[in-house]
Amino acid sequence: MEKHNFVTIANLSKEEILYLIRMAQEFEKHPNRELLKGRIVATLFFEPSTRTRLSFETAANRLGARVIGFSDAKVTSATKGETLKDTILMVSNYADVIAMRHYIEGAALYASEVAPVPIINAGDGAHMHPSQCLLDLYSIYKTQGTLENLNIYLVGDLKYGRTVHSLITAMRHFNPTFHFVAPKELAMPQEYKMYCCEHGIQYVEHTDFNEQVISDADIIYMTRVQKERFSDLMEYERVKDVYILKRDMLSMTKDNMKILHPLPRVNEISYDVDDDPHAYYIQQAQNGLYAREAIFCHCLGITLDEVINDTTVIE
């Protein structure tokens, strides 16, 4: 039974991504199972989280596992000076798999190098968020019927937004055209624009955000301006309200266009958008359950065939 880390989505092939999407589809049909009965899942959140932590814990519970961990590093021995290495090694004594969020970029990769059990990256600083990326891919696939040849608009905080960074690397297999919509202070980092060039990914940069700019979108991916990433609060105040998606901006969009957001939102999507048929961010969050069930099984060596033929389904 081969086990896997899930630290980045950048090293997954097209076939592996579609394989995980197929597995998520199976879990959406039947989310309640006992495939992980007797297993222990540890959720270590050194940084605040609502959806990610709860959906990981719900995924574990719906698969029959038991959950240990913490949601606040202040209640752990890290406050006494314990190193990340020692924390990971200690928890590995108790758990079969660890889902970890950390404020330092590269922390999950480091954990995967020292841990004897699989590590799942639940977000590392402004770097990567691969489990969010898988649920984003699943949401795009569900709503568009394909991942191929789509116009994807990434809006807002593209500098610190680890969700959009992960999405760029994952979509390299599917010939997207990205539209980067951001103020210059929050523009897509040069390294990701170079990544697009190296992998033949088309992109266009915009500073305007209006109905004409977004009229050709298949997906509009809104992001929150992340106050916690700013060392200069004056800079945050300047950019926090630059791009707000309002319902009247959707008059020229495609019928099948969907609006995604990794959440939480602050004010970058007006509440009058919630009832619009283009809004999909609440369903997107629900898709996180199925994607994270697939990730747990992938990491613990449970195959798609085993999921399809599973006899532990609980109706």
N, C-alpha and C positions, 0 to 999 in steps of 0.2 A: 504494500500500500504506500504509494509515493506521496510524500507531503510537500507542500509548497509554501513559500512566503508570498505575501501580497503587499509589497512595499511600493512598487510603482507600476503603472500600467504601460509605461513607455517600452518595456521589453516584451510585451505580449504580441504575438503574431495576430494577423487578421483572423485566422482560424480559431485561435484561442479566445479572442474577444467574442466571436460569434458563438462559440461553444458555451461560454459563460452566460451569454444572453439567452441561449436555448435552455440552459439550466434554470435561469430566473423565470422563464416562461412556465416551466414545470412547477416551480414553487408558487407561482401566482395561481395556478389551477388548484394546488393542494398545499397550502402553507404549513399545515399542522401535521407533523410526522415525529418519528422517534429515531431518526437516523443518527442523532448524536446522544442517544440515551447512555448514561454512564460517563459522559465526557464533561470536563470542566473548562469553561471559557473565562478568561480574565480580561476585564476591560479596564485599562489604565489610562485615565484622562488627566494629564498634567495641565490641560488647558480647558476652559469652559466649553460645554457642548450640551445641546438638547436633543436634536433630531438624530445626530450620528450615534451618540451613546445609547439613546433609548431604542433606536432601530437595531443596533447590534445586539443589545440585550434581549429585545423581543425576538429577533431572529434565532438567537441561541435557545431561548425558552420554547419557541414554537418547534424547534428541532429536537427537543427533549433534553438539552444540556442544562447544566447548572452554571450559575454565573457568580463570579467573585470579582472584586476590584474596588476602584475608588473613582469618584468624580471630582475630587479636589485634592491637589497635591499637598495642600497645607495640612492635611490630616495624616500624611505619610512620613516615613523616616527621611524623606528628602529634605525636610525642614531641619533635620539633625545633621545633614551633610552627607547622607548616603548617596553614592554615585548611581547614575543610571544603570551602569553595568551590574552593580550589586543588586539593584532593585529587580532588574530583568532576570538575573540568575536565580534570585530568591523566589520570584513568582513562578518561574519555570518549574520549580519543584512541586508546585501545586496544580498547575493548569496544563491542558493539552494544546491550547492555542491562546495567543495574546493579541488583543486588539488595542492599539496604543495611539493616543494623540499627544503630541508634544510641541512646545513652542519653538524648539530649535530645529532648523532645517537639517535634514540628514539623520535625525535621531532614530527614526525607524530603521533606516539602513544599518546604522550601527548596532541597534538591538538585534537585527536579524543575523548579524555576524557573530554575536556572542551567545545568542539563545539556542538551547537545544530543541525548542519547540517552534512551530511556525509563528511568524510575526505578521500582523495585518496593520498597515499604516492607515490610521484614522485621521490623518492630517499632520503634517510637520511644518510648522511655521508658515511662511508664504510660498512653500515649495510645491508639494504635491498633495493630492487628496484622491487616491485611486479608487476607493470604494464609492465616493460621490460620483466619480467619473463613470464607473460602471452603471450606476443607476441613471445617470444622465444619458448614457448611450442607450440603455434599455428604454428610457422615456422617448428618446428621439426615434428609435426603431419602432416602438409601439404606435406613435402618432403619425409617422411619415411612411411606415411600411418598408423603409430602407434606411441605410446609413450612407448610401452612395450619392454623390453629386449634389450636395445640399448647400444652400446659402445660409450660413450661421453667423448671426450678429452677436458679438460679445460686447456688452455695454457696461461702462462704469469703471470699477476699480480693476484694471487689467495689470497694474504694477504688482500689487500684493495678492491678487486673487488666485489662490492655489487651485481652485476648481477649474478656472479657464486654462491655466497652464497644463493641467492634466488632460483636459479635453483636446487641446491642440495635439499633444503627442499621440493620443489614442486615435484621432481621426485621420492620421497620416495615411492609413490604409484605404480610405474611402473617397478620395478626390473631392474634398470640400472646398468651398470658397469662404474664407473667413472675412468678416468685416469687423475691424477693431474700432469701437466707438468710445473715445475717452478724452478727457482733457489732457494737456501735455504733461501735467504733474502725475497723472495716473496711467500714462501710455503703456502699451505692451512693452516689456523689457526687450532690449536688443537681442538677447540670447534666444528668445522665442521667435523673433522675426527671422533670425539666422536659421533657426531650426526649420521654419517654414520653407525658406529658400533651399536648404540642403535636401529637403524631402519633397520638393516639387509641390508644396501647398500654396495655393493662391491666397493672397490677402490684400485688403484695401483698408486704409486708415481714414477715419472720419473724426472731426471734432463737432460737427453739427449732429443733432439728434431730433428729427422731426418725421412727419408722415411720409415725405418724399424719400428720405434716406432709407427708411425701413420697409418701403413698399414691396421690395423683392425678397423679403426674408422668408425662409422656411421655418427657422427657429430664431427667436430673440431670447438671448440668455442674459438676463439682468443680474447685476451683482451689487452688493452693499459696499459702500465706502467704509472701510474697516478702521474705525477710530483707534483701535488698539495697536495698529501697525504704525501709527504716526508718532514720531518723536517731537514734531512741531505741531501743536494743536491749532495754531493760526492757519497753517497749511490745510489741515483737516477742515476748518470752518470755511475756507475758500472754495473747497471742491465738493463738500458733502451734498449739496443740493443742485449740482450742475445738470444731472440727467434724471428726470422723473418721467416715467411712462404713464401717460394719461389715456383714458378711454377714447377720447376724440382723436388721438393719434393713430388709431387702428382702422380708420375708414378706408384706407387704400391697400390694406394688407391682403395677402392670399387667404382664401377660405380655410385652408388646412394649416395655416401658420399657428405655431404654439409658442407660448411664453413660458420660459423656464426661469427658475431662480433657486439657488442652493439653500436660501433662507438661513438665518432670519432676515426679514426685510426691515428697513427703518421707514423710509418714505420714498424709496426709488420706484415703487409701483403704487399708484393711487388705488385706494380701496374700491373705487368705482370700476376698476378693471376685473375685480374678482368674479363678477357674474358674467363676464364676457366669455363667449365660447372659445376664444383663443387662449384664455388663462389655463395653465396646466400645472402650476407650481405645487398645489396641494396634492394632486395625484402623483406628481413627481416624487414628493416626499414619501408617499405610500409605496412607490416602487422600490424605495430603499430597503424595505423589508425583504423583498424577493431577491434583490441583488446581493444583499449581505448573507442571506441563507446560502446562495450559490457560492459566495466567497468562503464561508466556513467549510462547506463540503469540499471545495477545490483545495483548500489549505490542508485538510485532513485526509486527502486521498480518496474521497468518495467520488465516483465517476458519474457522468451523465446517465449511462446505462443503469447504474444502480439506483439513481433517482427515479428514472422512468419506470423501473421494475420494482420499486419500493413497495413492500407489503405493510409498512407501518403507518400508512396514511390514516389520519384521524379526521373523519368527516365532521 
